[in-house]
């Protein structure tokens, strides 16, 4: 992901990029294009490609967190926002992160990071 310096203090902020569709397991980066907030149950950061998808990403993250708390480990499918999402841990450049990709081929995805 490209970043740009913002203001005199040099805070890195995401630059606008054109997202591409990706499949579960395609490791592009640990960071999302848009940070949507935090998952209420886990306190982890939720992100996605577009701000318009934040409500969906937060719903998917919540469903995935319930799956973790239910004892599911490894890759799993969750149902949220009217769709099925394939979710699993991905290796990040520094730390692993969780990623869910919508199964309908829309290219929508959500990440859950610490």
Backbone as CSV, one residue per row, in Angstrom:
resi,resn,N_x,N_y,N_z,CA_x,CA_y,CA_z,C_x,C_y,C_z
1,UNK,0.848,-1.164,0.000,0.000,0.000,0.000,0.891,1.223,0.000
2,UNK,0.490,2.218,-0.747,1.236,3.458,-0.769,0.779,4.347,0.371
3,UNK,1.703,5.126,0.939,1.339,6.078,1.980,1.826,7.451,1.575
4,UNK,1.236,8.448,2.180,1.622,9.827,1.917,1.795,10.534,3.249
5,UNK,2.713,11.471,3.325,2.908,12.235,4.550,1.803,13.270,4.655
6,UNK,1.233,13.410,5.841,0.157,14.362,6.055,0.597,15.379,7.092
7,UNK,0.577,16.638,6.721,0.924,17.698,7.656,2.402,17.752,7.953
8,UNK,2.749,18.708,8.774,4.149,18.944,9.101,4.714,17.881,10.024
9,UNK,3.841,17.142,10.718,4.355,16.155,11.661,4.627,14.805,11.003
10,UNK,4.276,14.644,9.741,4.647,13.455,8.994,3.894,12.200,9.365
11,UNK,2.607,12.305,9.631,1.804,11.130,9.923,1.552,10.394,8.610
12,UNK,1.763,9.090,8.594,1.501,8.307,7.390,0.007,8.019,7.309
13,UNK,-0.580,8.305,6.158,-1.986,8.007,5.925,-2.104,7.243,4.622
14,UNK,-3.101,6.379,4.497,-3.257,5.635,3.255,-3.579,6.561,2.093
15,UNK,-2.929,6.355,0.984,-3.252,7.080,-0.239,-4.373,6.329,-0.939
16,UNK,-5.138,7.007,-1.778,-6.206,6.345,-2.498,-5.607,5.388,-3.511
17,UNK,-6.072,4.171,-3.501,-5.624,3.182,-4.460,-6.836,2.491,-5.038
18,UNK,-6.673,1.901,-6.186,-7.752,1.136,-6.784,-7.614,-0.290,-6.291
19,UNK,-8.591,-0.777,-5.511,-8.485,-2.131,-4.986,-8.659,-3.153,-6.097
20,UNK,-8.057,-4.288,-5.919,-8.216,-5.378,-6.861,-8.853,-6.550,-6.147
21,UNK,-9.587,-7.345,-6.898,-10.192,-8.529,-6.309,-9.082,-9.496,-5.927
22,UNK,-9.276,-10.205,-4.834,-8.277,-11.173,-4.419,-8.961,-12.387,-3.826
23,UNK,-8.264,-13.468,-3.820,-8.788,-14.719,-3.281,-8.240,-14.935,-1.888
24,UNK,-8.942,-15.731,-1.085,-8.427,-16.074,0.231,-7.059,-16.703,0.030
25,UNK,-6.108,-16.252,0.799,-4.757,-16.785,0.706,-3.824,-15.926,-0.111
26,UNK,-4.350,-14.930,-0.814,-3.489,-14.042,-1.585,-2.966,-12.969,-0.653
27,UNK,-1.714,-13.049,-0.285,-1.109,-12.155,0.691,-0.638,-10.884,0.001
28,UNK,-1.422,-9.808,0.116,-1.029,-8.554,-0.504,-0.394,-7.605,0.503
29,UNK,-0.897,-7.537,1.705,-0.296,-6.738,2.769,-1.105,-6.933,4.032
30,UNK,-0.560,-6.465,5.130,-1.262,-6.596,6.403,-2.298,-5.496,6.569
31,UNK,-2.104,-4.373,5.940,-2.968,-3.222,6.154,-4.122,-3.185,5.158
32,UNK,-5.246,-2.685,5.611,-6.398,-2.485,4.749,-6.328,-1.088,4.146
33,UNK,-7.083,-0.876,3.085,-7.144,0.435,2.467,-7.902,1.432,3.341
34,UNK,-8.924,0.948,4.058,-9.748,1.788,4.925,-9.866,1.106,6.285
35,UNK,-9.603,1.830,7.348,-9.805,1.314,8.701,-11.224,1.697,9.113
36,UNK,-12.017,0.688,9.478,-13.436,0.897,9.777,-13.728,1.098,11.256
37,UNK,-12.831,0.663,12.102,-13.055,0.741,13.538,-12.572,-0.535,14.187
38,UNK,-13.146,-0.846,15.336,-12.727,-2.054,16.053,-13.904,-3.002,16.238
39,UNK,-13.580,-4.274,16.244,-14.558,-5.302,16.542,-14.875,-5.213,18.032
40,UNK,-16.136,-5.131,18.390,-16.520,-4.940,19.794,-16.091,-6.085,20.695
41,UNK,-16.182,-7.295,20.210,-15.873,-8.448,21.061,-14.379,-8.629,21.284
42,UNK,-13.579,-8.404,20.250,-12.146,-8.675,20.361,-11.299,-7.430,20.568
43,UNK,-11.826,-6.265,20.173,-11.049,-5.030,20.254,-10.030,-4.895,19.140
44,UNK,-10.070,-5.801,18.157,-9.123,-5.766,17.049,-9.605,-4.816,15.958
45,UNK,-8.671,-4.306,15.175,-8.952,-3.352,14.112,-9.558,-4.059,12.910
46,UNK,-10.607,-3.459,12.341,-11.295,-4.007,11.173,-11.077,-3.055,10.002
47,UNK,-10.732,-3.620,8.854,-10.512,-2.811,7.658,-11.098,-3.465,6.428
48,UNK,-11.156,-2.695,5.347,-11.671,-3.169,4.064,-11.147,-2.253,2.959
49,UNK,-11.620,-2.454,1.744,-11.130,-1.683,0.604,-11.819,-0.328,0.457
50,UNK,-13.102,-0.254,0.783,-13.885,0.965,0.557,-14.652,1.348,1.815
51,UNK,-14.726,2.630,2.101,-15.474,3.110,3.266,-16.933,2.677,3.201
52,UNK,-17.491,2.581,2.011,-18.901,2.179,1.885,-19.136,0.746,2.367
53,UNK,-18.066,-0.055,2.487,-18.183,-1.438,2.935,-17.876,-1.625,4.419
54,UNK,-17.681,-0.532,5.156,-17.298,-0.649,6.562,-18.355,-1.334,7.423
55,UNK,-19.603,-1.011,7.250,-20.643,-1.654,8.059,-20.624,-3.163,7.828
56,UNK,-20.448,-3.562,6.584,-20.376,-4.983,6.255,-19.134,-5.607,6.875
57,UNK,-17.982,-4.943,6.753,-16.730,-5.466,7.306,-16.836,-5.661,8.811
58,UNK,-17.457,-4.723,9.510,-17.635,-4.852,10.951,-18.562,-6.023,11.293
59,UNK,-19.592,-6.225,10.490,-20.507,-7.351,10.701,-19.782,-8.682,10.456
60,UNK,-18.972,-8.737,9.405,-18.205,-9.948,9.095,-17.211,-10.237,10.218
61,UNK,-16.510,-9.202,10.682,-15.549,-9.378,11.774,-16.238,-9.911,13.019
62,UNK,-17.424,-9.417,13.317,-18.177,-9.886,14.481,-18.540,-11.360,14.334
63,UNK,-18.985,-11.753,13.144,-19.322,-13.159,12.904,-18.080,-14.038,13.026
64,UNK,-16.970,-13.552,12.527,-15.723,-14.316,12.598,-15.243,-14.429,14.045
65,UNK,-15.379,-13.365,14.817,-15.005,-13.401,16.232,-15.854,-14.424,16.982
66,UNK,-17.154,-14.467,16.686,-18.021,-15.476,17.314,-17.542,-16.881,16.959
67,UNK,-17.068,-17.052,15.733,-16.545,-18.343,15.298,-15.313,-18.728,16.113
68,UNK,-14.391,-17.766,16.325,-13.199,-18.023,17.150,-13.619,-18.421,18.554
69,UNK,-14.543,-17.625,19.129,-14.974,-17.872,20.500,-15.708,-19.199,20.637
70,UNK,-16.253,-19.695,19.521,-16.926,-20.983,19.518,-15.960,-22.151,19.395
71,UNK,-14.679,-21.854,19.285,-13.672,-22.903,19.237,-13.198,-23.276,17.850
72,UNK,-13.776,-22.664,16.799,-13.309,-22.958,15.448,-11.902,-22.428,15.262
73,UNK,-11.046,-23.247,14.712,-9.683,-22.833,14.417,-9.423,-23.091,12.946
74,UNK,-8.486,-22.362,12.382,-8.159,-22.542,10.975,-9.163,-21.842,10.085
75,UNK,-9.163,-22.221,8.818,-10.071,-21.609,7.844,-11.508,-21.966,8.197
76,UNK,-12.403,-21.001,8.008,-13.811,-21.223,8.313,-14.659,-20.352,7.400
77,UNK,-15.910,-20.683,7.280,-16.865,-19.872,6.531,-17.853,-19.285,7.522
78,UNK,-18.079,-17.980,7.412,-19.071,-17.321,8.253,-20.134,-16.712,7.352
79,UNK,-21.316,-16.514,7.914,-22.423,-15.895,7.180,-22.719,-14.557,7.841
80,UNK,-22.611,-13.497,7.049,-22.850,-12.148,7.554,-23.235,-11.253,6.388
81,UNK,-24.022,-10.241,6.663,-24.420,-9.246,5.666,-25.029,-9.902,4.427
82,UNK,-25.758,-11.000,4.625,-26.437,-11.659,3.524,-25.556,-12.478,2.609
83,UNK,-24.312,-12.733,3.004,-23.383,-13.487,2.163,-22.569,-14.461,2.998
84,UNK,-21.925,-15.388,2.305,-20.958,-16.282,2.940,-19.566,-15.694,2.712
85,UNK,-18.717,-15.829,3.723,-17.358,-15.285,3.675,-16.375,-16.368,4.098
86,UNK,-15.343,-16.591,3.297,-14.278,-17.518,3.670,-13.236,-16.736,4.460
87,UNK,-12.928,-17.215,5.654,-12.024,-16.500,6.555,-10.885,-17.406,6.988
88,UNK,-9.716,-16.811,7.143,-8.570,-17.548,7.666,-7.440,-16.594,8.011
89,UNK,-6.491,-17.120,8.759,-5.316,-16.332,9.119,-4.378,-16.243,7.912
90,UNK,-3.793,-15.073,7.743,-2.837,-14.828,6.666,-1.504,-14.415,7.280
91,UNK,-0.392,-14.783,6.655,0.901,-14.312,7.154,1.101,-12.855,6.736
92,UNK,1.371,-11.983,7.677,1.640,-10.585,7.360,3.125,-10.331,7.345
93,UNK,3.530,-9.145,6.920,4.956,-8.832,6.901,5.573,-8.805,8.302
94,UNK,4.777,-8.434,9.303,5.260,-8.426,10.688,4.514,-9.419,11.555
95,UNK,3.207,-9.412,11.461,2.353,-10.274,12.277,1.275,-10.894,11.394
96,UNK,0.794,-12.069,11.756,-0.340,-12.628,11.005,-1.585,-11.775,11.241
97,UNK,-2.523,-11.868,10.328,-3.792,-11.154,10.448,-4.886,-12.068,9.928
98,UNK,-6.134,-11.729,10.215,-7.280,-12.504,9.769,-7.886,-11.820,8.549
99,UNK,-8.283,-12.610,7.577,-8.899,-12.054,6.371,-10.112,-12.874,5.993
100,UNK,-11.182,-12.170,5.617,-12.399,-12.801,5.124,-12.674,-12.261,3.726
101,UNK,-12.980,-13.163,2.785,-13.279,-12.799,1.407,-14.675,-13.313,1.086
102,UNK,-15.506,-12.447,0.508,-16.864,-12.845,0.151,-16.812,-13.935,-0.917
103,UNK,-17.619,-14.969,-0.754,-17.569,-16.108,-1.669,-18.272,-15.861,-2.996
104,UNK,-19.067,-14.812,-3.097,-19.845,-14.548,-4.304,-19.051,-13.974,-5.465
105,UNK,-17.743,-13.825,-5.311,-16.921,-13.321,-6.404,-16.971,-11.811,-6.602
106,UNK,-17.445,-11.094,-5.592,-17.551,-9.638,-5.717,-16.214,-8.937,-5.498
107,UNK,-15.261,-9.651,-4.912,-13.981,-9.041,-4.591,-13.979,-8.305,-3.258
108,UNK,-15.114,-8.314,-2.543,-15.152,-7.643,-1.228,-14.407,-8.484,-0.222
109,UNK,-13.715,-7.803,0.705,-12.941,-8.470,1.747,-12.910,-7.618,2.994
110,UNK,-12.571,-8.265,4.094,-12.421,-7.577,5.374,-11.220,-8.167,6.082
111,UNK,-10.482,-7.330,6.794,-9.354,-7.818,7.586,-9.580,-7.498,9.053
112,UNK,-8.999,-8.325,9.898,-9.017,-8.121,11.339,-7.557,-8.204,11.777
113,UNK,-7.045,-7.091,12.322,-5.633,-7.023,12.707,-5.490,-6.520,14.132
114,UNK,-4.330,-6.830,14.716,-4.063,-6.328,16.064,-3.269,-5.050,15.981
